[in-house]
């Protein structure tokens, strides 16, 4: 079993699993393109060790490194869809719930009778 890093301790199990799956997906995309780790690391301007960390979902890898690898693989556009506002059903629901309803100011009795 892999040794846990300090950053793993603060991540939820769901976040850790998501990073692991992202890493696997990146690795699969590399393999499907017939690119070696060494070649992809060179194209992404990073060390092979850093690329291995990307592919294993190591949480200490920066988002910039992930974006660079995705760019080389032609997948960087999908990164912007991660927090797409239109797909945020919980956020939209909370926004609608918290939106203040328009309240008309109280009418003056004299204004009500004014023709």
C-alpha positions, -999 to +999 in steps of 0.1 A: +000+000+000+013+035-009+026+056+019+002+085+027+015+120+023+005+148+046-017+163+019-037+130+017-047+134+054-066+166+048-085+153+017-118+136+019-119+101+006-141+113-023-116+140-032-088+114-032-108+090-053-116+118-078-079+127-082-070+090-086-096+086-114-085+118-131-049+105-130-061+072-145-080+090-172-049+111-181-028+079-183-053+062-205-054+092-228-016+091-231-016+054-238-043+057-265-022+083-282+008+060-282+029+085-261+054+074-236+056+090-201+090+103-210+078+119-242+047+134-226+067+148-197+091+164-222+062+179-242+045+191-210+079+206-198+080+187-166+099+158-151+088+122-156+084+120-118+059+149-118+040+133-147+039+100-127+024+120-099-002+135-122-011+100-135-014+085-100-036+114-087-010+127-062-027+157-045+004+177-043+005+182-080-006+217-090-036+224-112-012+241-137+007+209-142-025+190-148-037+217-173-004+215-191-006+177-195-042+180-207-032+207-232-005+185-247-031+157-249-056+180-266-080+178-236-075+211-218-109+224-229-126+198-208-109+213-177-131+244-179-162+222-177-154+209-143-172+237-124-194+248-152-222+270-137-249+255-158-241+220-144-241+233-107-277+222-098-271+226-061-257+261-065-286+271-088-311+257-063-295+276-034-293+308-054-330+306-063-339+298-027-320+327-013-330+352-040-351+379-023-386+382-035-396+417-047-416+435-021-436+466-031-432+494-006-462+501+015-487+524-001-498+556+014-535+557+020-537+590+002-520+576-029-546+548-030-574+573-032-557+596-057-574+593-091 
